[in-house]
């Protein structure tokens, strides 16, 4: 129930769009304040970089 209330609170009081993080392994939500509506990760420093690093690893492993 608290989660629902928090969701409404964000939607009512904060500008921007709330959506799930684009990282499948992440359960956080992100608040997109960009005009272009292009934000996909909750945080570029955490999820964005982690995803990039993992892709790089997979590619390296296959040679
Ligand atoms: Zn995330």
PDB file of the backbone (N, CA, C, O) and the ligand in Angstrom, with CONECT records:
HET     ZN  A 101       1
ATOM      1  N   UNK A   1       0.825  -1.206   0.000  1.00  0.00           N
ATOM      2  CA  UNK A   1       0.000   0.000   0.000  1.00  0.00           C
ATOM      3  C   UNK A   1       0.865   1.265   0.000  1.00  0.00           C
ATOM      4  O   UNK A   1       0.553   2.262  -0.651  1.00  0.00           O
ATOM      5  N   UNK A   2       1.948   1.182   0.747  1.00  0.00           N
ATOM      6  CA  UNK A   2       2.837   2.340   0.786  1.00  0.00           C
ATOM      7  C   UNK A   2       3.419   2.642  -0.588  1.00  0.00           C
ATOM      8  O   UNK A   2       3.635   3.796  -0.960  1.00  0.00           O
ATOM      9  N   UNK A   3       3.667   1.561  -1.330  1.00  0.00           N
ATOM     10  CA  UNK A   3       4.227   1.735  -2.660  1.00  0.00           C
ATOM     11  C   UNK A   3       3.241   2.490  -3.553  1.00  0.00           C
ATOM     12  O   UNK A   3       3.623   3.381  -4.312  1.00  0.00           O
ATOM     13  N   UNK A   4       1.985   2.118  -3.448  1.00  0.00           N
ATOM     14  CA  UNK A   4       0.958   2.773  -4.261  1.00  0.00           C
ATOM     15  C   UNK A   4       0.866   4.253  -3.906  1.00  0.00           C
ATOM     16  O   UNK A   4       0.785   5.113  -4.782  1.00  0.00           O
ATOM     17  N   UNK A   5       0.880   4.528  -2.622  1.00  0.00           N
ATOM     18  CA  UNK A   5       0.799   5.914  -2.184  1.00  0.00           C
ATOM     19  C   UNK A   5       1.995   6.712  -2.710  1.00  0.00           C
ATOM     20  O   UNK A   5       1.858   7.849  -3.163  1.00  0.00           O
ATOM     21  N   UNK A   6       3.167   6.083  -2.636  1.00  0.00           N
ATOM     22  CA  UNK A   6       4.361   6.771  -3.102  1.00  0.00           C
ATOM     23  C   UNK A   6       4.242   7.064  -4.590  1.00  0.00           C
ATOM     24  O   UNK A   6       4.629   8.134  -5.060  1.00  0.00           O
ATOM     25  N   UNK A   7       3.706   6.108  -5.316  1.00  0.00           N
ATOM     26  CA  UNK A   7       3.537   6.281  -6.758  1.00  0.00           C
ATOM     27  C   UNK A   7       2.648   7.492  -7.055  1.00  0.00           C
ATOM     28  O   UNK A   7       2.971   8.330  -7.898  1.00  0.00           O
ATOM     29  N   UNK A   8       1.552   7.559  -6.360  1.00  0.00           N
ATOM     30  CA  UNK A   8       0.648   8.686  -6.582  1.00  0.00           C
ATOM     31  C   UNK A   8       1.305   9.990  -6.181  1.00  0.00           C
ATOM     32  O   UNK A   8       1.134  11.014  -6.841  1.00  0.00           O
ATOM     33  N   UNK A   9       2.059   9.945  -5.094  1.00  0.00           N
ATOM     34  CA  UNK A   9       2.720  11.147  -4.615  1.00  0.00           C
ATOM     35  C   UNK A   9       3.655  11.693  -5.690  1.00  0.00           C
ATOM     36  O   UNK A   9       3.684  12.894  -5.959  1.00  0.00           O
ATOM     37  N   UNK A  10       4.410  10.794  -6.291  1.00  0.00           N
ATOM     38  CA  UNK A  10       5.350  11.218  -7.324  1.00  0.00           C
ATOM     39  C   UNK A  10       4.600  11.791  -8.512  1.00  0.00           C
ATOM     40  O   UNK A  10       4.964  12.835  -9.053  1.00  0.00           O
ATOM     41  N   UNK A  11       3.559  11.098  -8.903  1.00  0.00           N
ATOM     42  CA  UNK A  11       2.821  11.545 -10.093  1.00  0.00           C
ATOM     43  C   UNK A  11       2.134  12.881  -9.880  1.00  0.00           C
ATOM     44  O   UNK A  11       2.022  13.696 -10.796  1.00  0.00           O
ATOM     45  N   UNK A  12       1.681  13.086  -8.664  1.00  0.00           N
ATOM     46  CA  UNK A  12       0.941  14.316  -8.399  1.00  0.00           C
ATOM     47  C   UNK A  12       1.855  15.514  -8.205  1.00  0.00           C
ATOM     48  O   UNK A  12       1.534  16.632  -8.607  1.00  0.00           O
ATOM     49  N   UNK A  13       2.994  15.262  -7.584  1.00  0.00           N
ATOM     50  CA  UNK A  13       3.779  16.402  -7.122  1.00  0.00           C
ATOM     51  C   UNK A  13       5.075  16.627  -7.876  1.00  0.00           C
ATOM     52  O   UNK A  13       5.740  17.644  -7.676  1.00  0.00           O
ATOM     53  N   UNK A  14       5.437  15.707  -8.727  1.00  0.00           N
ATOM     54  CA  UNK A  14       6.702  15.911  -9.418  1.00  0.00           C
ATOM     55  C   UNK A  14       6.487  15.968 -10.924  1.00  0.00           C
ATOM     56  O   UNK A  14       5.741  15.167 -11.486  1.00  0.00           O
ATOM     57  N   UNK A  15       7.131  16.900 -11.554  1.00  0.00           N
ATOM     58  CA  UNK A  15       7.053  16.953 -13.016  1.00  0.00           C
ATOM     59  C   UNK A  15       7.876  15.837 -13.620  1.00  0.00           C
ATOM     60  O   UNK A  15       8.833  15.362 -13.009  1.00  0.00           O
ATOM     61  N   UNK A  16       7.517  15.431 -14.778  1.00  0.00           N
ATOM     62  CA  UNK A  16       8.275  14.377 -15.436  1.00  0.00           C
ATOM     63  C   UNK A  16       7.460  13.113 -15.529  1.00  0.00           C
ATOM     64  O   UNK A  16       6.346  13.045 -15.010  1.00  0.00           O
ATOM     65  N   UNK A  17       7.997  12.130 -16.175  1.00  0.00           N
ATOM     66  CA  UNK A  17       7.298  10.874 -16.397  1.00  0.00           C
ATOM     67  C   UNK A  17       7.947   9.755 -15.608  1.00  0.00           C
ATOM     68  O   UNK A  17       9.166   9.585 -15.621  1.00  0.00           O
ATOM     69  N   UNK A  18       7.133   9.018 -14.939  1.00  0.00           N
ATOM     70  CA  UNK A  18       7.646   7.912 -14.148  1.00  0.00           C
ATOM     71  C   UNK A  18       7.488   6.624 -14.943  1.00  0.00           C
ATOM     72  O   UNK A  18       6.407   6.320 -15.447  1.00  0.00           O
ATOM     73  N   UNK A  19       8.575   5.874 -15.048  1.00  0.00           N
ATOM     74  CA  UNK A  19       8.486   4.605 -15.780  1.00  0.00           C
ATOM     75  C   UNK A  19       9.516   3.632 -15.214  1.00  0.00           C
ATOM     76  O   UNK A  19      10.487   4.038 -14.574  1.00  0.00           O
ATOM     77  N   UNK A  20       9.293   2.356 -15.456  1.00  0.00           N
ATOM     78  CA  UNK A  20      10.266   1.373 -14.971  1.00  0.00           C
ATOM     79  C   UNK A  20      11.605   1.559 -15.667  1.00  0.00           C
ATOM     80  O   UNK A  20      11.678   1.985 -16.819  1.00  0.00           O
ATOM     81  N   UNK A  21      12.648   1.230 -14.944  1.00  0.00           N
ATOM     82  CA  UNK A  21      13.996   1.325 -15.502  1.00  0.00           C
ATOM     83  C   UNK A  21      14.132   0.379 -16.703  1.00  0.00           C
ATOM     84  O   UNK A  21      13.565  -0.713 -16.703  1.00  0.00           O
ATOM     85  N   UNK A  22      14.877   0.801 -17.714  1.00  0.00           N
ATOM     86  CA  UNK A  22      15.049  -0.002 -18.914  1.00  0.00           C
ATOM     87  C   UNK A  22      15.900  -1.233 -18.708  1.00  0.00           C
ATOM     88  O   UNK A  22      15.929  -2.112 -19.570  1.00  0.00           O
ATOM     89  N   UNK A  23      16.580  -1.317 -17.612  1.00  0.00           N
ATOM     90  CA  UNK A  23      17.400  -2.488 -17.286  1.00  0.00           C
ATOM     91  C   UNK A  23      16.507  -3.599 -16.741  1.00  0.00           C
ATOM     92  O   UNK A  23      15.839  -3.420 -15.722  1.00  0.00           O
ATOM     93  N   UNK A  24      16.497  -4.741 -17.416  1.00  0.00           N
ATOM     94  CA  UNK A  24      15.606  -5.836 -17.023  1.00  0.00           C
ATOM     95  C   UNK A  24      15.891  -6.332 -15.611  1.00  0.00           C
ATOM     96  O   UNK A  24      14.992  -6.826 -14.929  1.00  0.00           O
ATOM     97  N   UNK A  25      17.111  -6.206 -15.182  1.00  0.00           N
ATOM     98  CA  UNK A  25      17.480  -6.721 -13.868  1.00  0.00           C
ATOM     99  C   UNK A  25      17.257  -5.700 -12.764  1.00  0.00           C
ATOM    100  O   UNK A  25      17.525  -5.978 -11.595  1.00  0.00           O
ATOM    101  N   UNK A  26      16.782  -4.554 -13.118  1.00  0.00           N
ATOM    102  CA  UNK A  26      16.604  -3.488 -12.142  1.00  0.00           C
ATOM    103  C   UNK A  26      15.117  -3.276 -11.897  1.00  0.00           C
ATOM    104  O   UNK A  26      14.323  -3.237 -12.837  1.00  0.00           O
ATOM    105  N   UNK A  27      14.756  -3.144 -10.657  1.00  0.00           N
ATOM    106  CA  UNK A  27      13.345  -2.946 -10.333  1.00  0.00           C
ATOM    107  C   UNK A  27      13.033  -1.524  -9.932  1.00  0.00           C
ATOM    108  O   UNK A  27      11.954  -1.243  -9.410  1.00  0.00           O
ATOM    109  N   UNK A  28      13.929  -0.663 -10.160  1.00  0.00           N
ATOM    110  CA  UNK A  28      13.696   0.728  -9.795  1.00  0.00           C
ATOM    111  C   UNK A  28      12.917   1.444 -10.882  1.00  0.00           C
ATOM    112  O   UNK A  28      12.787   0.966 -12.009  1.00  0.00           O
ATOM    113  N   UNK A  29      12.411   2.590 -10.510  1.00  0.00           N
ATOM    114  CA  UNK A  29      11.733   3.426 -11.486  1.00  0.00           C
ATOM    115  C   UNK A  29      12.567   4.667 -11.734  1.00  0.00           C
ATOM    116  O   UNK A  29      13.370   5.077 -10.896  1.00  0.00           O
ATOM    117  N   UNK A  30      12.366   5.240 -12.868  1.00  0.00           N
ATOM    118  CA  UNK A  30      13.089   6.473 -13.148  1.00  0.00           C
ATOM    119  C   UNK A  30      12.102   7.586 -13.416  1.00  0.00           C
ATOM    120  O   UNK A  30      10.980   7.364 -13.871  1.00  0.00           O
ATOM    121  N   UNK A  31      12.544   8.755 -13.128  1.00  0.00           N
ATOM    122  CA  UNK A  31      11.718   9.926 -13.365  1.00  0.00           C
ATOM    123  C   UNK A  31      12.320  10.675 -14.539  1.00  0.00           C
ATOM    124  O   UNK A  31      13.391  11.274 -14.430  1.00  0.00           O
ATOM    125  N   UNK A  32      11.635  10.635 -15.638  1.00  0.00           N
ATOM    126  CA  UNK A  32      12.170  11.234 -16.850  1.00  0.00           C
ATOM    127  C   UNK A  32      11.764  12.695 -16.921  1.00  0.00           C
ATOM    128  O   UNK A  32      10.590  13.023 -17.088  1.00  0.00           O
ATOM    129  N   UNK A  33      12.742  13.552 -16.792  1.00  0.00           N
ATOM    130  CA  UNK A  33      12.453  14.982 -16.855  1.00  0.00           C
ATOM    131  C   UNK A  33      12.901  15.587 -18.171  1.00  0.00           C
ATOM    132  O   UNK A  33      12.772  16.792 -18.386  1.00  0.00           O
ATOM    133  N   UNK A  34      13.426  14.750 -19.048  1.00  0.00           N
ATOM    134  CA  UNK A  34      13.906  15.282 -20.312  1.00  0.00           C
ATOM    135  C   UNK A  34      12.723  15.627 -21.203  1.00  0.00           C
ATOM    136  O   UNK A  34      11.700  14.942 -21.188  1.00  0.00           O
ATOM    137  N   UNK A  35      12.866  16.666 -21.958  1.00  0.00           N
ATOM    138  CA  UNK A  35      11.779  17.076 -22.850  1.00  0.00           C
ATOM    139  C   UNK A  35      11.555  16.053 -23.942  1.00  0.00           C
ATOM    140  O   UNK A  35      10.425  15.826 -24.375  1.00  0.00           O
ATOM    141  N   UNK A  36      12.634  15.440 -24.383  1.00  0.00           N
ATOM    142  CA  UNK A  36      12.532  14.481 -25.483  1.00  0.00           C
ATOM    143  C   UNK A  36      11.958  13.147 -25.026  1.00  0.00           C
ATOM    144  O   UNK A  36      11.636  12.282 -25.841  1.00  0.00           O
ATOM    145  N   UNK A  37      11.834  12.993 -23.698  1.00  0.00           N
ATOM    146  CA  UNK A  37      11.259  11.749 -23.165  1.00  0.00           C
ATOM    147  C   UNK A  37      12.120  10.549 -23.527  1.00  0.00           C
ATOM    148  O   UNK A  37      11.602   9.516 -23.951  1.00  0.00           O
ATOM    149  N   UNK A  38      13.407  10.678 -23.363  1.00  0.00           N
ATOM    150  CA  UNK A  38      14.315   9.635 -23.837  1.00  0.00           C
ATOM    151  C   UNK A  38      15.014   8.875 -22.717  1.00  0.00           C
ATOM    152  O   UNK A  38      15.746   7.923 -22.989  1.00  0.00           O
ATOM    153  N   UNK A  39      14.809   9.269 -21.479  1.00  0.00           N
ATOM    154  CA  UNK A  39      15.495   8.577 -20.378  1.00  0.00           C
ATOM    155  C   UNK A  39      14.997   7.149 -20.298  1.00  0.00           C
ATOM    156  O   UNK A  39      13.797   6.889 -20.376  1.00  0.00           O
ATOM    157  N   UNK A  40      15.949   6.211 -20.139  1.00  0.00           N
ATOM    158  CA  UNK A  40      15.572   4.797 -20.119  1.00  0.00           C
ATOM    159  C   UNK A  40      16.071   4.070 -18.872  1.00  0.00           C
ATOM    160  O   UNK A  40      15.568   2.999 -18.532  1.00  0.00           O
ATOM    161  N   UNK A  41      17.054   4.648 -18.194  1.00  0.00           N
ATOM    162  CA  UNK A  41      17.630   3.997 -17.017  1.00  0.00           C
ATOM    163  C   UNK A  41      17.425   4.883 -15.803  1.00  0.00           C
ATOM    164  O   UNK A  41      17.387   6.110 -15.897  1.00  0.00           O
ATOM    165  N   UNK A  42      17.293   4.217 -14.651  1.00  0.00           N
ATOM    166  CA  UNK A  42      17.110   4.976 -13.424  1.00  0.00           C
ATOM    167  C   UNK A  42      18.336   5.832 -13.156  1.00  0.00           C
ATOM    168  O   UNK A  42      18.230   6.935 -12.621  1.00  0.00           O
ATOM    169  N   UNK A  43      19.490   5.322 -13.528  1.00  0.00           N
ATOM    170  CA  UNK A  43      20.712   6.081 -13.340  1.00  0.00           C
ATOM    171  C   UNK A  43      21.752   5.662 -14.346  1.00  0.00           C
ATOM    172  O   UNK A  43      22.055   4.475 -14.472  1.00  0.00           O
ATOM    173  N   UNK A  44      22.297   6.609 -15.056  1.00  0.00           N
ATOM    174  CA  UNK A  44      23.331   6.288 -16.035  1.00  0.00           C
ATOM    175  C   UNK A  44      24.584   5.800 -15.334  1.00  0.00           C
ATOM    176  O   UNK A  44      25.336   5.000 -15.891  1.00  0.00           O
ATOM    177  N   UNK A  45      24.814   6.270 -14.125  1.00  0.00           N
ATOM    178  CA  UNK A  45      26.028   5.895 -13.396  1.00  0.00           C
ATOM    179  C   UNK A  45      25.963   4.447 -12.939  1.00  0.00           C
ATOM    180  O   UNK A  45      26.996   3.781 -12.879  1.00  0.00           O
ATOM    181  N   UNK A  46      24.802   3.953 -12.622  1.00  0.00           N
ATOM    182  CA  UNK A  46      24.697   2.584 -12.125  1.00  0.00           C
ATOM    183  C   UNK A  46      24.205   1.661 -13.226  1.00  0.00           C
ATOM    184  O   UNK A  46      24.988   0.880 -13.766  1.00  0.00           O
ATOM    185  N   UNK A  47      22.956   1.732 -13.564  1.00  0.00           N
ATOM    186  CA  UNK A  47      22.364   0.804 -14.529  1.00  0.00           C
ATOM    187  C   UNK A  47      22.949   0.970 -15.925  1.00  0.00           C
ATOM    188  O   UNK A  47      23.282  -0.024 -16.570  1.00  0.00           O
ATOM    189  N   UNK A  48      23.075   2.150 -16.385  1.00  0.00           N
ATOM    190  CA  UNK A  48      23.582   2.376 -17.729  1.00  0.00           C
ATOM    191  C   UNK A  48      24.958   1.784 -17.900  1.00  0.00           C
ATOM    192  O   UNK A  48      25.211   1.049 -18.855  1.00  0.00           O
ATOM    193  N   UNK A  49      25.850   2.101 -16.979  1.00  0.00           N
ATOM    194  CA  UNK A  49      27.222   1.604 -17.088  1.00  0.00           C
ATOM    195  C   UNK A  49      27.297   0.113 -16.857  1.00  0.00           C
ATOM    196  O   UNK A  49      28.081  -0.576 -17.511  1.00  0.00           O
ATOM    197  N   UNK A  50      26.493  -0.401 -15.934  1.00  0.00           N
ATOM    198  CA  UNK A  50      26.528  -1.824 -15.645  1.00  0.00           C
ATOM    199  C   UNK A  50      26.131  -2.622 -16.877  1.00  0.00           C
ATOM    200  O   UNK A  50      26.743  -3.643 -17.193  1.00  0.00           O
ATOM    201  N   UNK A  51      25.117  -2.156 -17.559  1.00  0.00           N
ATOM    202  CA  UNK A  51      24.625  -2.854 -18.734  1.00  0.00           C
ATOM    203  C   UNK A  51      25.682  -2.838 -19.834  1.00  0.00           C
ATOM    204  O   UNK A  51      25.918  -3.845 -20.502  1.00  0.00           O
ATOM    205  N   UNK A  52      26.297  -1.710 -20.004  1.00  0.00           N
ATOM    206  CA  UNK A  52      27.340  -1.595 -21.012  1.00  0.00           C
ATOM    207  C   UNK A  52      28.489  -2.538 -20.701  1.00  0.00           C
ATOM    208  O   UNK A  52      28.994  -3.231 -21.585  1.00  0.00           O
ATOM    209  N   UNK A  53      28.901  -2.560 -19.434  1.00  0.00           N
ATOM    210  CA  UNK A  53      30.028  -3.401 -19.023  1.00  0.00           C
ATOM    211  C   UNK A  53      29.700  -4.862 -19.274  1.00  0.00           C
ATOM    212  O   UNK A  53      30.559  -5.619 -19.727  1.00  0.00           O
ATOM    213  N   UNK A  54      28.473  -5.267 -18.988  1.00  0.00           N
ATOM    214  CA  UNK A  54      28.109  -6.663 -19.164  1.00  0.00           C
ATOM    215  C   UNK A  54      28.118  -7.042 -20.633  1.00  0.00           C
ATOM    216  O   UNK A  54      28.592  -8.119 -20.995  1.00  0.00           O
ATOM    217  N   UNK A  55      27.606  -6.179 -21.471  1.00  0.00           N
ATOM    218  CA  UNK A  55      27.611  -6.473 -22.904  1.00  0.00           C
ATOM    219  C   UNK A  55      29.028  -6.623 -23.410  1.00  0.00           C
ATOM    220  O   UNK A  55      29.326  -7.500 -24.221  1.00  0.00           O
ATOM    221  N   UNK A  56      29.885  -5.768 -22.929  1.00  0.00           N
ATOM    222  CA  UNK A  56      31.280  -5.814 -23.335  1.00  0.00           C
ATOM    223  C   UNK A  56      31.892  -7.160 -22.913  1.00  0.00           C
ATOM    224  O   UNK A  56      32.608  -7.793 -23.688  1.00  0.00           O
ATOM    225  N   UNK A  57      31.606  -7.580 -21.700  1.00  0.00           N
ATOM    226  CA  UNK A  57      32.122  -8.851 -21.202  1.00  0.00           C
ATOM    227  C   UNK A  57      31.668 -10.017 -22.058  1.00  0.00           C
ATOM    228  O   UNK A  57      32.472 -10.867 -22.442  1.00  0.00           O
ATOM    229  N   UNK A  58      30.385 -10.054 -22.355  1.00  0.00           N
ATOM    230  CA  UNK A  58      29.847 -11.157 -23.149  1.00  0.00           C
ATOM    231  C   UNK A  58      30.522 -11.229 -24.512  1.00  0.00           C
ATOM    232  O   UNK A  58      30.848 -12.308 -25.007  1.00  0.00           O
ATOM    233  N   UNK A  59      30.719 -10.087 -25.092  1.00  0.00           N
ATOM    234  CA  UNK A  59      31.339 -10.061 -26.404  1.00  0.00           C
ATOM    235  C   UNK A  59      32.776 -10.574 -26.313  1.00  0.00           C
ATOM    236  O   UNK A  59      33.233 -11.319 -27.179  1.00  0.00           O
ATOM    237  N   UNK A  60      33.475 -10.172 -25.265  1.00  0.00           N
ATOM    238  CA  UNK A  60      34.867 -10.551 -25.099  1.00  0.00           C
ATOM    239  C   UNK A  60      34.992 -12.069 -24.895  1.00  0.00           C
ATOM    240  O   UNK A  60      35.941 -12.700 -25.363  1.00  0.00           O
ATOM    241  N   UNK A  61      34.007 -12.634 -24.184  1.00  0.00           N
ATOM    242  CA  UNK A  61      34.066 -14.046 -23.875  1.00  0.00           C
ATOM    243  C   UNK A  61      33.924 -14.895 -25.142  1.00  0.00           C
ATOM    244  O   UNK A  61      34.591 -15.918 -25.294  1.00  0.00           O
ATOM    245  N   UNK A  62      33.057 -14.458 -26.036  1.00  0.00           N
ATOM    246  CA  UNK A  62      32.837 -15.214 -27.257  1.00  0.00           C
ATOM    247  C   UNK A  62      34.013 -15.071 -28.219  1.00  0.00           C
ATOM    248  O   UNK A  62      34.158 -15.844 -29.165  1.00  0.00           O
ATOM    249  N   UNK A  63      34.844 -14.074 -27.960  1.00  0.00           N
ATOM    250  CA  UNK A  63      36.013 -13.867 -28.796  1.00  0.00           C
ATOM    251  C   UNK A  63      35.625 -13.102 -30.048  1.00  0.00           C
ATOM    252  O   UNK A  63      36.479 -12.824 -30.891  1.00  0.00           O
TER     253      UNK A  63
HETATM  254 ZN    ZN A 101      17.840   0.873 -13.016  1.00  0.00          ZN
END
